């Protein structure tokens, strides 16, 4: 049951279905091992055909399936001994596999044509990071290997290159050294068990001085001396230490930038908090001012109402006094009328009537009438007196009420004046505080603007210095590149001179052997033919003279070439010394500028801390002033 489930899962994968459809179209039964490899590739991203024989037709089918689903990361074709056309199909497939990272072509008998294919792929490649080409005899054709190295010069992605057991000669080592002078992305190269020799290793060692990115170089089994191998190991160690230092410097720079950014954020947060506190305090003071103004308006309205009431009371008092005066005038007028009536009555009665009437009775009547009139008058007078007394009492009450109202009004006036003075003093103090706060805020804004302007100026200066440094570095890089080109040209000339010197030494050895053979022949001729000694000796002397002349010419050429090689070495040493001095000067300049930048950063941080302390002291003083007020 489990086996059936596994086969069902394998058959349902997309790549496997595509492969099976292609096999059905071509009327071929699908290979179960290839199906399982395709299934693993669909799951793990690795297509592994290690040590399996594959025909050209199956290579074409596999390539077609991967063109429909180009999702693999690793293509392992090691020890397959693929036919040339099948390997070409896989190499053409590499251009479609955009996610491919590792390409393993170990032990596939790659010839010169296929190395050209690989060089074209490397020149256009943007995804392969590891390439294994060991056990392929690539060094048999030096021209194709030089083209491979030339394609590696323009590659910027490949990190590891394995070229073990490929019969690489000294000239191949020269091409590799030339490539390492230009390539700045390779980190691991395996050249074990080749025939690079001492000269190739020396050229590689010299190229490592210009390449600080290569970290591992395996030259085991290349008949290289211990000194050169130790020199290469030292240079690789230096490259590793330089990489570690660069990482540490990057980490430090990132940490410094993060610290500066955090300090700036904290400073901005503190400034925002202080600004918010200041704005809240100002808003509170403004709300208090508005409340005081409303209270002042209400008190002014109450004062105006009291003034109106006092004016009304005055008017009522005047009216009452006028009524009292009218009543008094009416009472005096009534008295006068009574007196006038009495006189009229006395005048109207004639004397005869006075004599004729019964005196006592009439008098009683008169007195009775008069008494009645008096009583009436007295009653009216008493009533009017009561009314006057009531009016007087009302007047006294009104006067007392007016006095109390005046006293209350004066007391209220004095209290309101005191409150107005207090409110005015508070308003003056608040205005002073507002003015001082506005002044300090302006000062703080000016300080912050000056700090920002200084920071901007410093940043612009740093940017300008950085641009200048970059321009200087670019110019130095161009100079270094030109020097490297000159150096490579001189090294090529040296290699050519060395090859010529080797050829010349070989020709000298051949000539010496010819001389020895000629001497042997002369001895033999002396033994056999004594009578022709003179003629033969003369001819032999002539030949020997010509040969000696040729040998002298060759020796002179060798001496000149040795002199030229020494001069070129001297020039190379000078260039290297100049390059080293320039690099040392650049490092010293960079360290000095970096230290100056650190000191400036420290000064800026101290200034920021001082400004923060000043601002905190200022905020504390403001809080104390507000608490005191």
C-alpha positions as CSV (number, residue, x, y, z in Angstrom):
1,X,0.0,0.0,0.0
2,X,2.8,2.4,0.9
3,X,4.6,1.7,-2.4
4,X,1.5,2.4,-4.3
5,X,1.1,5.8,-2.5
6,X,4.7,6.8,-3.3
7,X,4.4,5.9,-6.9
8,X,1.1,7.8,-7.1
9,X,2.8,10.9,-5.6
10,X,5.8,10.6,-8.0
11,X,3.5,10.3,-11.0
12,X,1.5,13.3,-10.0
13,X,4.4,15.8,-10.0
14,X,4.5,18.4,-12.8
15,X,8.0,17.7,-14.0
16,X,7.4,13.9,-14.0
17,X,4.2,14.4,-16.0
18,X,6.0,16.6,-18.6
19,X,8.8,14.0,-18.9
20,X,6.3,11.2,-19.4
21,X,4.3,13.1,-22.0
22,X,7.6,13.8,-23.9
23,X,8.5,10.1,-23.7
24,X,5.0,9.2,-25.0
25,X,5.4,11.6,-27.9
26,X,8.7,10.1,-28.9
27,X,7.4,6.6,-28.3
28,X,9.9,5.8,-25.6
29,X,9.3,4.1,-22.3
30,X,10.3,6.5,-19.4
31,X,13.3,5.7,-17.3
32,X,12.3,5.1,-13.7
33,X,15.6,6.4,-12.3
34,X,15.3,9.7,-14.2
35,X,11.7,10.0,-13.0
36,X,12.8,9.6,-9.4
37,X,15.6,12.2,-10.0
38,X,13.1,14.6,-11.4
39,X,10.8,14.0,-8.4
40,X,13.7,14.8,-6.0
41,X,14.5,17.9,-8.1
42,X,10.9,19.1,-7.8
43,X,11.1,18.6,-4.0
44,X,14.7,19.5,-3.1
45,X,15.8,21.6,-6.1
46,X,18.7,19.3,-6.9
47,X,18.9,17.2,-10.1
48,X,21.5,14.5,-9.4
49,X,22.7,12.2,-12.2
50,X,26.0,11.3,-10.5
51,X,27.8,8.3,-12.1
52,X,24.9,7.4,-14.4
53,X,25.2,6.8,-18.2
54,X,22.7,8.9,-20.1
55,X,22.1,8.8,-23.9
56,X,21.8,11.8,-26.1
57,X,18.1,11.3,-26.6
58,X,17.4,11.1,-22.9
59,X,19.6,14.3,-22.4
60,X,17.3,16.1,-24.9
61,X,14.2,14.9,-23.1
62,X,15.5,16.0,-19.7
63,X,16.4,19.4,-21.2
64,X,13.0,19.8,-22.7
65,X,11.3,19.0,-19.4
66,X,13.4,21.6,-17.5
67,X,12.7,24.2,-20.1
68,X,9.0,23.9,-19.1
69,X,9.8,23.9,-15.4
70,X,13.2,25.7,-14.8
71,X,13.2,25.5,-11.0
72,X,16.3,23.6,-9.9
73,X,19.2,25.1,-7.9
74,X,21.8,22.3,-8.3
75,X,22.7,20.4,-11.5
76,X,25.0,17.4,-10.7
77,X,26.4,15.7,-13.8
78,X,29.6,14.4,-12.2
79,X,31.2,11.2,-13.5
80,X,28.5,10.7,-16.1
81,X,30.9,10.7,-19.1
82,X,28.2,12.3,-21.2
83,X,28.5,12.3,-25.0
84,X,29.5,15.7,-26.5
85,X,26.1,16.5,-28.0
86,X,24.4,15.5,-24.7
87,X,26.7,17.7,-22.7
88,X,26.0,20.5,-25.2
89,X,22.3,20.2,-24.7
90,X,22.8,20.5,-20.9
91,X,25.0,23.5,-21.4
92,X,22.4,25.1,-23.6
93,X,19.9,24.3,-20.8
94,X,21.9,26.3,-18.3
95,X,20.8,29.6,-20.0
96,X,17.2,28.7,-19.2
97,X,17.8,27.7,-15.6
98,X,17.7,31.2,-14.0
99,X,17.7,29.8,-10.4
100,X,20.8,27.5,-10.9
101,X,23.5,28.1,-8.4
102,X,25.8,25.0,-8.5
103,X,26.9,23.3,-11.7
104,X,28.9,20.1,-11.3
105,X,30.6,18.8,-14.5
106,X,33.3,16.6,-12.9
107,X,34.7,13.7,-15.0
108,X,32.9,14.3,-18.4
109,X,35.9,14.4,-20.8
110,X,35.3,18.1,-21.7
111,X,37.2,19.0,-24.9
112,X,38.2,22.3,-26.4
113,X,34.9,23.0,-28.1
114,X,33.0,22.4,-24.8
115,X,35.4,24.6,-22.8
116,X,34.5,27.4,-25.3
117,X,30.8,26.7,-24.6
118,X,31.5,27.0,-20.9
119,X,33.4,30.2,-21.3
120,X,30.5,31.7,-23.3
121,X,28.1,30.7,-20.5
122,X,30.4,32.2,-17.8
123,X,30.7,35.5,-19.7
124,X,26.9,35.8,-19.8
125,X,26.1,34.2,-16.5
126,X,24.4,36.0,-13.6
127,X,23.4,33.2,-11.3
128,X,25.9,30.4,-11.0
129,X,28.1,30.7,-7.9
130,X,29.9,27.3,-7.9
131,X,31.5,25.5,-10.9
132,X,33.2,22.1,-10.7
133,X,35.4,21.2,-13.7
134,X,37.8,18.7,-12.2
135,X,39.0,15.5,-14.0
136,X,38.3,16.9,-17.5
137,X,41.8,17.5,-19.0
138,X,41.0,21.1,-19.8
139,X,44.7,22.1,-19.8
140,X,45.4,20.1,-23.0
141,X,44.5,23.1,-25.1
142,X,46.1,26.3,-23.7
143,X,44.2,28.6,-26.1
144,X,40.7,27.5,-25.0
145,X,41.9,27.7,-21.3
146,X,43.0,31.3,-21.9
147,X,39.5,32.1,-23.3
148,X,38.0,30.5,-20.2
149,X,40.1,32.8,-18.1
150,X,39.2,35.8,-20.2
151,X,35.5,35.0,-19.7
152,X,36.1,34.7,-15.9
153,X,37.6,38.3,-15.9
154,X,34.1,39.7,-16.8
155,X,32.2,37.4,-14.4
156,X,30.9,39.0,-11.2
157,X,28.9,36.1,-9.6
158,X,31.1,33.0,-9.5
159,X,32.6,32.3,-6.0
160,X,34.1,28.8,-6.2
161,X,36.0,27.3,-9.1
162,X,37.4,23.7,-9.0
163,X,40.0,22.8,-11.6
164,X,41.7,19.8,-10.0
165,X,43.4,17.1,-12.2
166,X,43.1,19.0,-15.5
167,X,46.8,18.9,-16.7
168,X,47.2,22.7,-16.3
169,X,50.7,23.8,-17.3
170,X,52.9,26.9,-16.5
171,X,51.2,29.0,-19.2
172,X,47.8,28.1,-17.7
173,X,49.1,29.4,-14.4
174,X,50.1,32.6,-16.2
175,X,46.6,33.0,-17.6
176,X,45.1,32.3,-14.2
177,X,47.3,34.9,-12.6
178,X,46.3,37.4,-15.2
179,X,42.6,36.6,-14.5
180,X,43.1,37.0,-10.7
181,X,44.5,40.5,-11.2
182,X,41.1,41.6,-12.7
183,X,38.5,39.2,-11.2
184,X,37.3,40.4,-7.8
185,X,34.6,37.9,-6.9
186,X,36.3,34.5,-6.8
187,X,36.9,33.3,-3.2
188,X,37.8,29.6,-3.5
189,X,40.0,28.0,-6.3
190,X,41.1,24.4,-6.4
191,X,44.2,23.8,-8.6
192,X,45.4,20.6,-6.9
193,X,47.2,17.8,-8.9
194,X,48.2,19.9,-12.0
195,X,51.5,20.8,-13.6
196,X,51.6,24.6,-12.8
197,X,55.2,24.4,-11.4
198,X,57.3,27.0,-9.7
199,X,56.8,29.8,-12.3
200,X,53.1,29.4,-12.4
201,X,52.9,29.4,-8.5
202,X,55.1,32.5,-8.4
203,X,52.8,34.3,-10.9
204,X,49.8,33.3,-8.8
205,X,51.6,34.6,-5.6
206,X,52.3,37.9,-7.3
207,X,48.7,38.2,-8.4
208,X,47.4,37.6,-4.9
209,X,49.1,40.8,-3.8
210,X,46.7,42.6,-6.0
211,X,43.7,40.4,-5.1
212,X,42.4,40.8,-1.6
213,X,39.1,38.8,-2.1
214,X,40.5,35.3,-2.8
215,X,40.5,33.3,0.5
216,X,41.4,29.7,-0.5
217,X,43.8,28.5,-3.1
218,X,44.7,24.8,-3.2
219,X,47.9,24.1,-5.2
220,X,48.7,20.7,-3.7
221,X,50.5,18.3,-6.1
222,X,51.9,20.9,-8.5
223,X,55.6,20.5,-7.7
224,X,55.7,23.8,-5.8
225,X,58.4,24.6,-3.2
226,X,57.5,25.1,0.5
227,X,58.6,28.7,0.4
228,X,56.1,29.7,-2.3
229,X,53.3,27.7,-0.8
230,X,54.0,29.4,2.6
231,X,54.0,32.8,0.9
232,X,50.7,32.0,-0.8
233,X,49.3,30.8,2.6
234,X,50.4,34.0,4.3
235,X,48.8,36.1,1.6
236,X,45.5,34.2,1.9
237,X,45.7,34.6,5.7
238,X,46.1,38.3,5.2
239,X,43.1,38.4,2.9
240,X,41.0,36.6,5.5
241,X,42.2,39.0,8.2
242,X,41.5,41.9,6.0
243,X,38.0,40.6,5.3
244,X,37.4,40.1,9.0
245,X,38.6,43.7,9.7
246,X,36.3,45.0,6.9
247,X,33.4,43.2,8.5
248,X,34.3,44.6,11.9
249,X,34.6,48.1,10.5
250,X,31.3,47.7,8.8
251,X,29.7,46.5,12.1
252,X,31.3,49.3,14.0
253,X,30.1,51.9,11.5
254,X,26.6,50.5,11.5
255,X,26.6,50.4,15.4
256,X,27.9,54.0,15.4
257,X,25.3,55.1,13.0
258,X,22.6,53.3,15.0
259,X,23.9,54.9,18.2
260,X,23.9,58.4,16.6
261,X,20.4,57.8,15.2
262,X,19.1,56.6,18.6
263,X,20.7,59.7,20.3
264,X,19.1,62.0,17.7
265,X,15.7,60.2,18.2
266,X,16.0,60.6,22.0
267,X,17.0,64.2,21.7
268,X,14.0,64.8,19.4
269,X,11.7,63.0,21.7
270,X,12.8,65.0,24.7
271,X,12.4,68.2,22.6
272,X,8.9,67.2,21.6
273,X,8.0,66.3,25.2
274,X,9.3,69.7,26.4
275,X,7.5,71.5,23.6
276,X,4.3,69.7,24.5
277,X,4.7,70.6,28.2
278,X,5.3,74.2,27.3
279,X,2.3,74.3,24.9
280,X,0.1,72.7,27.6
281,X,1.3,75.2,30.2
282,X,0.6,78.1,27.8
283,X,-2.9,76.7,27.0
284,X,-3.6,76.4,30.8
285,X,-2.5,80.0,31.3
286,X,-4.6,81.1,28.4
287,X,-7.7,79.3,29.8
288,X,-7.1,80.9,33.2
289,X,-6.9,84.3,31.5
290,X,-10.2,83.6,29.8
291,X,-11.8,82.6,33.1
292,X,-10.5,85.8,34.8
293,X,-11.8,87.9,31.9
294,X,-15.2,86.3,32.2
295,X,-15.3,86.8,36.0
296,X,-14.3,90.4,35.5
297,X,-17.0,90.9,33.0
298,X,-19.6,89.4,35.4
299,X,-18.4,91.6,38.2
300,X,-18.6,94.7,35.9
301,X,-22.2,93.7,35.1
302,X,-23.0,93.4,38.8
303,X,-21.5,96.8,39.5
304,X,-23.5,98.4,36.7
305,X,-26.7,96.7,38.1
306,X,-25.8,98.1,41.6
307,X,-25.3,101.5,40.2
308,X,-28.7,101.3,38.5
309,X,-30.4,100.2,41.8
310,X,-28.7,103.0,43.7
311,X,-29.9,105.6,41.2
312,X,-33.5,104.1,41.5
313,X,-33.2,104.4,45.3
314,X,-32.2,108.0,45.0
315,X,-35.1,108.7,42.7
316,X,-37.5,107.1,45.2
317,X,-36.0,109.1,48.1
318,X,-36.5,112.3,46.2
319,X,-40.1,111.3,45.4
320,X,-40.9,110.5,49.1
321,X,-39.3,113.8,50.3
322,X,-41.4,115.7,47.7
323,X,-44.6,113.9,48.9
324,X,-43.7,114.8,52.6
325,X,-43.3,118.4,51.6
326,X,-46.6,118.4,49.8
327,X,-48.4,116.9,52.9
328,X,-46.8,119.6,55.1
329,X,-47.9,122.3,52.7
330,X,-51.4,120.8,52.6
331,X,-51.6,120.8,56.4
332,X,-50.5,124.4,56.7
333,X,-53.0,125.3,54.0
334,X,-55.8,123.5,55.9
335,X,-54.9,125.4,59.1
336,X,-55.1,128.6,57.2
337,X,-58.5,127.6,55.8
338,X,-59.8,126.8,59.3
339,X,-58.7,130.2,60.6
340,X,-60.3,131.8,57.6
341,X,-63.6,129.9,58.2
342,X,-63.6,130.9,61.8
343,X,-63.1,134.6,60.9
344,X,-65.9,134.3,58.2
345,X,-68.3,132.9,60.7
346,X,-67.5,135.5,63.3
347,X,-67.8,138.2,60.6
348,X,-71.0,136.9,59.1
349,X,-72.9,136.9,62.4
350,X,-74.0,140.5,62.9
351,X,-73.7,142.3,66.1
352,X,-77.5,142.6,66.5
353,X,-77.8,138.9,66.2
354,X,-75.1,138.5,68.6
355,X,-77.0,140.8,71.1
356,X,-80.4,139.2,70.4
357,X,-79.5,135.6,70.6
358,X,-79.4,133.7,73.7
359,X,-76.0,134.1,74.5
360,X,-75.3,130.9,76.4
361,X,-77.3,128.6,74.1
362,X,-76.0,130.1,70.9
363,X,-72.5,130.2,72.3
364,X,-72.9,126.6,73.3
365,X,-74.1,125.8,69.8
366,X,-71.2,127.8,68.3
367,X,-68.8,126.2,70.6
368,X,-70.3,122.9,69.8
369,X,-70.0,123.5,66.1
370,X,-66.5,124.9,66.6
371,X,-65.6,122.0,68.7
372,X,-67.0,119.6,66.2
373,X,-65.0,121.4,63.5
374,X,-61.9,121.3,65.7
375,X,-62.4,117.7,66.4
376,X,-62.8,117.0,62.7
377,X,-59.7,119.1,62.1
378,X,-57.8,117.5,64.9
379,X,-58.8,114.0,63.6
380,X,-57.7,115.0,60.1
381,X,-54.5,116.6,61.5
382,X,-53.8,113.4,63.5
383,X,-54.4,111.3,60.6
384,X,-52.1,113.4,58.5
385,X,-49.6,113.3,61.3
386,X,-49.8,109.5,61.4
387,X,-49.3,109.5,57.7
388,X,-46.4,111.9,58.1
389,X,-44.9,109.8,60.8
390,X,-45.3,106.7,58.7
391,X,-43.7,108.5,55.8
392,X,-40.9,109.7,58.1
393,X,-40.4,106.1,59.4
394,X,-40.3,104.9,55.8
395,X,-37.9,107.6,55.0
396,X,-35.6,106.6,57.9
397,X,-35.9,103.0,56.8
398,X,-35.0,104.0,53.3
399,X,-32.2,106.1,54.4
400,X,-30.8,103.3,56.5
401,X,-31.2,100.9,53.6
402,X,-29.5,103.4,51.4
403,X,-26.7,103.7,53.9
404,X,-26.3,99.9,54.1
405,X,-26.5,99.7,50.3
406,X,-23.8,102.4,50.1
407,X,-21.6,100.6,52.6
408,X,-22.1,97.3,50.8
409,X,-21.5,99.0,47.4
410,X,-18.3,100.7,48.8
411,X,-17.2,97.3,50.3
412,X,-18.0,95.5,47.1
413,X,-16.2,98.3,45.2
414,X,-13.2,98.0,47.4
415,X,-13.2,94.2,47.1
416,X,-13.7,94.3,43.4
417,X,-10.9,96.8,43.1
418,X,-8.6,94.6,45.1
419,X,-9.7,91.6,43.0
420,X,-9.1,93.6,39.9
421,X,-5.7,94.6,41.1
422,X,-4.9,90.9,42.0
423,X,-6.1,89.8,38.6
424,X,-4.2,92.5,36.9
425,X,-1.1,91.6,38.8
426,X,-1.6,87.9,37.9
427,X,-2.2,88.9,34.3
428,X,0.9,91.0,34.3
429,X,2.9,88.1,35.8
430,X,1.4,85.7,33.3
431,X,2.2,88.2,30.5
432,X,5.8,88.4,31.8
433,X,5.9,84.6,31.9
434,X,4.5,84.3,28.4
435,X,7.0,86.9,27.2
436,X,9.9,85.1,28.9
437,X,8.6,81.7,27.6
438,X,8.3,83.2,24.1
439,X,11.7,84.6,24.4
440,X,13.2,81.4,25.7
441,X,11.3,79.5,23.0
442,X,12.7,81.8,20.4
443,X,16.1,81.2,21.9
444,X,15.6,77.5,21.9
445,X,14.3,77.6,18.3
446,X,17.3,79.6,17.3
447,X,19.6,77.2,19.1
448,X,17.9,74.2,17.5
449,X,18.1,75.9,14.1
450,X,21.7,76.7,14.6
451,X,22.4,73.1,15.7
452,X,20.5,71.9,12.6
453,X,22.3,74.3,10.4
454,X,25.6,73.3,11.9
455,X,24.7,69.6,11.5
456,X,23.7,70.3,7.9
457,X,26.9,72.2,7.2
458,X,28.9,69.4,8.8
459,X,27.0,66.8,6.9
460,X,27.6,68.8,3.7
461,X,31.3,69.1,4.6
462,X,31.4,65.4,5.3
463,X,29.7,64.6,2.0
464,X,32.1,67.0,0.2
465,X,35.0,65.3,1.9
466,X,33.6,61.9,1.1
467,X,33.1,62.9,-2.5
468,X,36.6,64.2,-2.6
469,X,37.9,61.0,-1.0
470,X,35.9,59.0,-3.5
471,X,37.2,61.0,-6.4
472,X,40.7,60.6,-5.0
473,X,40.1,56.8,-4.5
474,X,38.7,56.5,-8.0
475,X,41.7,58.3,-9.5
476,X,43.9,56.1,-7.4
477,X,42.0,53.0,-8.5
478,X,42.4,54.1,-12.1
479,X,46.1,54.6,-11.5
480,X,46.3,51.2,-9.8
481,X,44.5,49.6,-12.7
482,X,46.9,51.2,-15.1
483,X,49.8,50.1,-12.9
484,X,48.3,46.6,-12.8
485,X,47.9,46.6,-16.5
486,X,51.5,47.7,-16.9
487,X,52.5,45.1,-14.4
488,X,50.7,42.4,-16.2
489,X,52.2,43.5,-19.5
490,X,55.7,43.4,-17.9
491,X,54.9,40.0,-16.4
492,X,53.8,38.8,-19.8
493,X,57.1,40.2,-21.2
494,X,59.0,38.5,-18.4
495,X,57.2,35.2,-19.1
496,X,58.0,35.6,-22.8
497,X,61.6,36.4,-22.0
498,X,61.8,33.4,-19.7
499,X,60.4,31.2,-22.4
500,X,62.8,32.6,-24.9
501,X,65.6,32.1,-22.4
502,X,64.5,28.5,-21.9
503,X,64.4,28.0,-25.7
504,X,67.9,29.6,-26.0
505,X,69.3,27.3,-23.2
506,X,67.8,24.3,-25.0
507,X,69.4,25.4,-28.3
508,X,72.7,25.9,-26.5
509,X,72.4,22.4,-25.1
510,X,71.7,21.1,-28.6
511,X,74.6,22.9,-30.0
512,X,76.9,21.6,-27.3
513,X,75.7,18.1,-28.0
514,X,76.4,18.7,-31.7
515,X,79.9,19.9,-30.8
516,X,80.5,16.8,-28.7
517,X,79.2,14.7,-31.6
518,X,81.5,16.7,-34.0
519,X,84.5,16.1,-31.7
520,X,83.7,12.4,-31.6
521,X,83.4,12.3,-35.4
522,X,86.7,14.2,-35.6
523,X,88.4,11.7,-33.4
524,X,87.0,8.8,-35.5
525,X,88.2,10.5,-38.6
526,X,91.6,11.0,-37.2
527,X,91.9,7.3,-36.5
528,X,90.6,6.2,-39.9
529,X,91.8,8.8,-42.3
530,X,95.1,10.5,-41.2
531,X,95.9,11.8,-44.6
532,X,92.8,14.0,-44.7
533,X,93.4,15.5,-41.3
534,X,94.5,18.9,-42.4
535,X,91.6,19.5,-44.7
536,X,89.1,18.1,-42.2
537,X,90.7,20.0,-39.3
538,X,90.5,23.2,-41.2
539,X,86.8,22.6,-42.0
540,X,86.1,21.5,-38.4
541,X,87.9,24.6,-37.2
542,X,85.8,26.7,-39.5
543,X,82.6,24.9,-38.2
544,X,83.8,25.3,-34.6
545,X,84.5,29.0,-35.2
546,X,81.1,29.5,-36.7
547,X,79.5,27.5,-33.9
548,X,81.5,29.5,-31.3
549,X,80.4,32.7,-32.9
550,X,76.8,31.5,-32.9
551,X,77.2,30.5,-29.2
552,X,78.7,33.9,-28.4
553,X,75.8,35.7,-30.2
554,X,73.3,33.5,-28.2
555,X,75.2,34.2,-25.0
556,X,75.1,38.0,-25.7
557,X,71.4,37.7,-26.5
558,X,70.9,35.8,-23.2
559,X,72.9,38.5,-21.3
560,X,70.8,41.2,-22.9
561,X,67.6,39.3,-22.1
562,X,68.8,38.8,-18.5
563,X,69.6,42.5,-18.3
564,X,66.1,43.3,-19.7
565,X,64.5,40.8,-17.2
566,X,66.4,42.4,-14.3
567,X,65.4,45.9,-15.4
568,X,61.8,44.8,-15.8
569,X,62.0,43.2,-12.3
570,X,63.5,46.4,-11.0
571,X,60.7,48.4,-12.6
572,X,58.1,45.9,-11.2
573,X,59.7,46.2,-7.7
574,X,59.6,50.0,-8.0
575,X,55.9,49.9,-9.1
576,X,55.2,47.5,-6.2
577,X,57.0,49.8,-3.8
578,X,55.2,52.9,-5.1
579,X,52.0,51.0,-5.0
580,X,52.7,49.9,-1.4
581,X,53.7,53.5,-0.4
582,X,50.5,54.8,-2.0
583,X,48.4,52.2,-0.2
584,X,50.1,53.0,3.1
585,X,49.6,56.7,2.6
586,X,46.0,56.1,1.7
587,X,45.5,53.9,4.8
588,X,47.2,56.6,7.0
589,X,45.0,59.3,5.5
590,X,41.9,57.1,6.0
591,X,42.9,56.4,9.6
592,X,43.6,60.1,10.3
593,X,40.3,61.2,8.7
594,X,38.5,58.4,10.5
595,X,40.0,59.5,13.8
596,X,39.1,63.2,13.0
597,X,35.6,62.0,12.2
598,X,35.4,60.2,15.5
599,X,36.7,63.3,17.4
600,X,34.1,65.4,15.6
601,X,31.4,62.9,16.5
602,X,32.5,63.0,20.2
603,X,32.5,66.8,20.1
604,X,29.0,66.8,18.6
605,X,27.8,64.4,21.2
606,X,29.2,66.4,24.0
607,X,27.7,69.6,22.6
608,X,24.3,67.8,22.3
609,X,24.6,66.6,25.9
610,X,25.4,70.1,27.0
611,X,22.5,71.5,25.1
612,X,20.2,68.9,26.6
613,X,21.5,69.7,30.1
614,X,20.9,73.4,29.5
615,X,17.5,72.7,28.2
616,X,16.7,70.5,31.2
617,X,17.9,73.3,33.6
618,X,15.8,75.8,31.7
619,X,12.7,73.5,31.9
620,X,13.4,73.0,35.7
621,X,13.6,76.8,36.2
622,X,10.4,77.3,34.3
623,X,8.7,74.6,36.4
624,X,10.0,76.3,39.6
625,X,8.8,79.7,38.4
626,X,5.3,78.3,37.6
627,X,5.1,76.5,40.9
628,X,6.1,79.7,42.7
629,X,3.5,81.7,40.8
